[in-house]
Amino acid sequence: MEKPHIPVLLSEVLANMDPHPGESYLDLTAGYGGHARKILDVTQDYKNSVLVDRDEFAASYLKQEFPSVKIMHSDFYSAMLQLLTRGETFDLILADFGVSSPQLDMEERGFSFRYDAPLDMRMDQRQELTASDIINKYSERELAEIFIKYGEESPGRARMFARVIVHHRPIHSTLELAELLRVRIHGYSRIHPATKVFQAVRIVVNDELGQIEQSLPLLPKLLNKDGRLGIITFHSLEDRLVKDFLREESSLGEESPLEIINKKPIIADTQELVINPRARSAKLRLAKKRN
């Protein structure tokens, strides 16, 4: 696979995490290795580094591209628990919580309504719950609550979308769902009416926010002294969890295991946005393990 994914904020990650030769590296959402490749090129510590991804296609690709590095086919929370049980710690930890470009671009995965595909959206295809289960089995009230909470949709539109979905079930494909929602909205809108619904369903299918919330308190335990932590988020719900966690940590002062590196998130510059438009919503927050 040739250049399957352009890593976001790569130069900012390298500049602020400042990898050095001999440092160990943990990538909790390695994807297709865009960040990992550049960091490992510097550290050269393949033996003590670990790359994690819950997507079987990504994990298989990583095993081919990084034969000397331990690859874990797992969600990042489960991987962290395993690593803590084994007593492993790292000098550098990176978590990029966005959906990877290959996941969006693989038509059959059902992440995007740019293609007509089954309602799937599973990052880990070993799990049972799919987007189809949510769209076709959840009650009207449950759907509306999901669209409000995870899609940040207005209550009125959320209830309308939920009612339309329930009245037109079964719904089989991404385009069928997107078109059903589009025809219910009149007038100009900057984004497709289905965008927030797809985000909400994807978050629930993959328990994305639950994974982040459970994992954040474990991160300091996996960092070595002076170790650096980088977290990339792509929407406000993710970023709020990370920001609140780091703010709470910093409020403890010297008692906190983490020191915040950047008070404001780092975002992509104009040059990167031209090359990689998907970086437009990316935010990088960094912290360092205290002595």
C-alpha positions as CSV (number, residue, x, y, z in Angstrom):
1,M,0.0,0.0,0.0
2,E,1.6,3.2,-1.1
3,K,1.1,6.3,1.1
4,P,-2.3,5.3,2.4
5,H,-2.6,8.1,4.9
6,I,-1.2,11.6,5.4
7,P,-0.6,12.1,9.1
8,V,-1.9,15.3,10.5
9,L,0.3,17.9,12.3
10,L,3.3,15.7,11.7
11,S,5.9,18.6,11.9
12,E,4.2,19.9,15.0
13,V,4.3,16.5,16.6
14,L,8.0,16.0,15.9
15,A,8.9,19.5,17.0
16,N,7.0,19.4,20.3
17,M,7.5,15.8,21.3
18,D,11.1,16.1,20.4
19,P,12.1,12.5,20.0
20,H,15.7,11.5,20.7
21,P,17.8,8.4,19.7
22,G,17.2,5.5,22.1
23,E,13.8,6.6,23.4
24,S,10.9,4.2,23.5
25,Y,7.6,5.0,21.7
26,L,4.0,4.0,22.2
27,D,1.5,4.9,19.4
28,L,-2.0,4.1,20.7
29,T,-3.7,4.7,17.4
30,A,-0.9,3.9,14.9
31,G,-3.1,3.5,11.8
32,Y,-0.9,3.2,8.8
33,G,2.2,4.4,10.6
34,G,2.5,8.0,9.4
35,H,3.6,9.4,12.7
36,A,5.3,6.3,13.9
37,R,7.6,6.0,10.9
38,K,9.0,9.5,11.4
39,I,9.4,9.2,15.1
40,L,11.0,5.8,14.9
41,D,13.4,7.1,12.2
42,V,14.7,9.4,15.0
43,T,14.6,7.1,18.0
44,Q,15.7,3.9,16.3
45,D,14.4,2.0,19.3
46,Y,12.3,-0.6,17.6
47,K,12.7,-3.3,20.3
48,N,11.1,-1.2,23.1
49,S,8.4,0.5,21.1
50,V,4.7,-0.6,20.6
51,L,2.2,0.3,17.9
52,V,-1.5,-0.2,18.6
53,D,-4.5,-0.3,16.3
54,R,-8.0,-1.8,16.6
55,D,-8.4,-2.0,12.8
56,E,-7.4,-5.4,11.3
57,F,-6.3,-3.8,8.0
58,A,-4.1,-1.3,9.8
59,A,-2.6,-3.9,12.2
60,S,-1.8,-6.2,9.2
61,Y,-0.1,-3.3,7.4
62,L,1.9,-2.3,10.5
63,K,3.2,-5.8,10.9
64,Q,4.5,-5.7,7.3
65,E,6.0,-2.2,7.5
66,F,7.5,-2.5,11.1
67,P,8.6,-6.1,11.5
68,S,10.9,-5.3,14.4
69,V,8.3,-3.4,16.4
70,K,5.6,-5.0,18.6
71,I,2.2,-4.6,17.0
72,M,-1.0,-4.9,19.1
73,H,-4.3,-5.5,17.3
74,S,-6.5,-4.0,20.0
75,D,-8.4,-1.0,21.0
76,F,-6.2,1.4,22.8
77,Y,-7.8,1.1,26.2
78,S,-7.4,-2.7,26.3
79,A,-3.9,-2.3,25.0
80,M,-3.0,0.1,27.8
81,L,-4.3,-2.2,30.5
82,Q,-2.2,-5.0,29.0
83,L,0.9,-2.8,28.9
84,L,0.4,-1.7,32.5
85,T,0.0,-5.3,33.7
86,R,3.3,-6.0,32.1
87,G,4.9,-3.0,33.7
88,E,5.9,-1.4,30.4
89,T,6.5,2.4,30.3
90,F,7.6,4.7,27.5
91,D,9.4,7.9,26.7
92,L,7.0,9.1,24.1
93,I,3.3,8.4,23.8
94,L,1.0,9.6,20.9
95,A,-2.7,9.2,20.5
96,D,-4.4,10.4,17.3
97,F,-8.1,9.9,17.9
98,G,-9.3,10.6,14.4
99,V,-10.7,8.2,11.9
100,S,-8.0,7.3,9.4
101,S,-8.2,8.3,5.8
102,P,-8.2,4.6,4.6
103,Q,-11.2,3.8,6.8
104,L,-13.1,6.7,5.2
105,D,-11.9,5.8,1.7
106,M,-12.7,2.1,1.9
107,E,-16.2,2.1,0.5
108,E,-17.3,-1.2,2.1
109,R,-16.5,0.1,5.6
110,G,-19.6,2.4,5.6
111,F,-17.9,5.3,7.4
112,S,-18.7,7.9,4.7
113,F,-21.8,8.8,2.6
114,R,-19.6,9.6,-0.3
115,Y,-20.0,6.0,-1.3
116,D,-23.0,3.7,-1.3
117,A,-22.1,1.0,1.3
118,P,-23.6,-1.1,4.0
119,L,-24.1,0.6,7.3
120,D,-21.1,-0.7,9.2
121,M,-18.7,1.9,10.7
122,R,-16.8,-0.7,12.9
123,M,-13.2,0.2,13.5
124,D,-12.7,-3.3,14.8
125,Q,-14.5,-5.7,12.6
126,R,-14.4,-8.4,15.3
127,Q,-17.1,-6.6,17.3
128,E,-20.8,-7.3,16.7
129,L,-22.5,-3.9,17.0
130,T,-22.7,-2.1,13.6
131,A,-24.3,1.2,12.4
132,S,-27.1,-0.9,10.9
133,D,-28.0,-2.2,14.4
134,I,-28.3,1.3,15.7
135,I,-30.2,2.8,12.8
136,N,-32.6,-0.1,12.4
137,K,-33.1,-1.3,16.0
138,Y,-32.8,1.7,18.4
139,S,-35.9,3.5,19.4
140,E,-36.8,6.9,18.2
141,R,-36.0,8.4,21.6
142,E,-32.6,6.6,21.7
143,L,-31.7,7.8,18.2
144,A,-32.6,11.4,19.0
145,E,-30.5,11.3,22.2
146,I,-27.5,9.9,20.3
147,F,-27.8,12.6,17.7
148,I,-28.0,15.4,20.3
149,K,-25.2,14.0,22.6
150,Y,-22.7,12.7,20.1
151,G,-23.6,14.6,16.9
152,E,-24.2,17.9,18.8
153,E,-27.3,18.2,16.7
154,S,-30.1,20.6,17.7
155,P,-32.9,18.9,19.6
156,G,-35.5,19.8,17.0
157,R,-33.5,18.4,14.1
158,A,-32.4,15.4,16.1
159,R,-36.0,14.4,16.9
160,M,-37.0,15.0,13.3
161,F,-34.2,12.8,11.9
162,A,-34.9,10.1,14.4
163,R,-38.6,10.1,13.5
164,V,-37.9,10.0,9.8
165,I,-35.4,7.1,10.3
166,V,-37.9,5.0,12.3
167,H,-40.7,5.6,9.8
168,H,-38.5,4.5,6.9
169,R,-36.9,1.4,8.3
170,P,-35.3,-0.9,7.3
171,I,-32.5,1.3,5.9
172,H,-29.7,-0.7,4.3
173,S,-27.0,1.7,3.0
174,T,-25.1,4.9,3.7
175,L,-26.5,6.8,0.7
176,E,-30.0,5.7,1.5
177,L,-29.7,7.1,5.0
178,A,-27.9,10.3,3.8
179,E,-30.5,11.0,1.1
180,L,-33.4,10.3,3.5
181,L,-32.0,13.0,5.8
182,R,-31.1,15.4,3.1
183,V,-34.6,15.7,1.6
184,R,-36.0,16.6,5.0
185,I,-33.9,19.8,5.2
186,H,-34.8,22.8,3.1
187,G,-32.6,25.7,2.4
188,Y,-28.8,26.2,2.2
189,S,-26.5,24.5,4.7
190,R,-22.7,24.6,4.9
191,I,-22.5,20.9,5.7
192,H,-24.6,17.9,4.6
193,P,-27.5,17.3,6.9
194,A,-26.3,13.7,7.5
195,T,-22.8,14.7,8.7
196,K,-23.6,15.0,12.4
197,V,-25.8,11.9,12.3
198,F,-23.0,9.9,10.8
199,Q,-20.5,11.2,13.4
200,A,-22.9,10.3,16.3
201,V,-23.5,6.8,15.0
202,R,-19.8,6.2,14.4
203,I,-19.0,7.4,17.9
204,V,-21.5,5.0,19.5
205,V,-20.6,2.0,17.3
206,N,-16.9,2.3,18.4
207,D,-17.5,3.7,21.9
208,E,-15.0,6.4,21.0
209,L,-15.6,8.8,23.9
210,G,-15.9,6.0,26.4
211,Q,-12.5,4.7,25.3
212,I,-10.9,8.1,25.7
213,E,-12.5,8.8,29.0
214,Q,-11.3,5.5,30.5
215,S,-7.8,5.8,28.9
216,L,-6.8,9.3,29.9
217,P,-6.1,8.6,33.6
218,L,-3.9,5.7,32.6
219,L,-1.6,7.7,30.4
220,P,0.7,9.2,33.2
221,K,1.3,5.6,34.5
222,L,2.7,4.6,31.1
223,L,5.1,7.5,30.8
224,N,8.7,7.5,32.0
225,K,10.1,10.4,33.9
226,D,10.5,13.4,31.4
227,G,8.4,11.4,29.0
228,R,6.2,13.4,26.5
229,L,2.6,12.8,25.7
230,G,0.8,14.1,22.5
231,I,-2.9,13.8,21.9
232,I,-4.6,14.8,18.6
233,T,-8.4,15.3,18.6
234,F,-10.8,16.1,15.7
235,H,-14.0,17.2,17.2
236,S,-15.2,19.2,20.2
237,L,-16.4,16.2,22.2
238,E,-13.0,14.5,22.1
239,D,-11.1,17.7,22.7
240,R,-13.3,18.7,25.7
241,L,-12.4,15.4,27.4
242,V,-8.7,15.8,26.8
243,K,-8.7,19.5,27.7
244,D,-10.6,18.9,30.9
245,F,-8.4,16.0,31.9
246,L,-5.2,18.1,31.4
247,R,-6.7,21.1,33.1
248,E,-7.6,19.0,36.1
249,E,-4.1,17.5,36.2
250,S,-2.5,20.9,36.0
251,S,-4.7,22.2,38.8
252,L,-2.8,19.9,41.2
253,G,0.4,21.8,40.7
254,E,3.5,20.0,41.7
255,E,1.5,17.1,42.9
256,S,0.3,16.4,39.3
257,P,2.4,13.8,37.4
258,L,1.9,15.8,34.2
259,E,3.1,19.3,33.2
260,I,1.2,20.9,30.4
261,I,3.4,21.9,27.5
262,N,1.0,24.0,25.5
263,K,-1.9,25.8,27.1
264,K,-3.6,26.4,23.8
265,P,-4.0,23.5,21.2
266,I,-1.7,23.5,18.2
267,I,-3.6,23.5,14.9
268,A,-2.5,23.0,11.3
269,D,-1.0,25.9,9.3
270,T,-2.2,27.1,5.9
271,Q,0.4,25.1,4.1
272,E,-0.7,21.8,5.6
273,L,-4.4,22.5,5.0
274,V,-3.7,22.8,1.3
275,I,-2.0,19.4,1.2
276,N,-4.3,17.7,3.7
277,P,-7.8,19.3,4.2
278,R,-8.7,16.7,6.8
279,A,-6.3,18.4,9.2
280,R,-8.6,21.5,9.4
281,S,-10.3,20.3,12.6
282,A,-7.2,18.6,14.2
283,K,-5.9,19.9,17.6
284,L,-2.7,18.8,19.3
285,R,-2.3,19.0,23.1
286,L,0.9,18.0,24.8
287,A,2.1,17.2,28.3
288,K,5.3,16.1,30.0
289,K,5.8,13.7,32.9
290,R,7.3,15.4,35.9
291,N,10.5,14.3,37.5
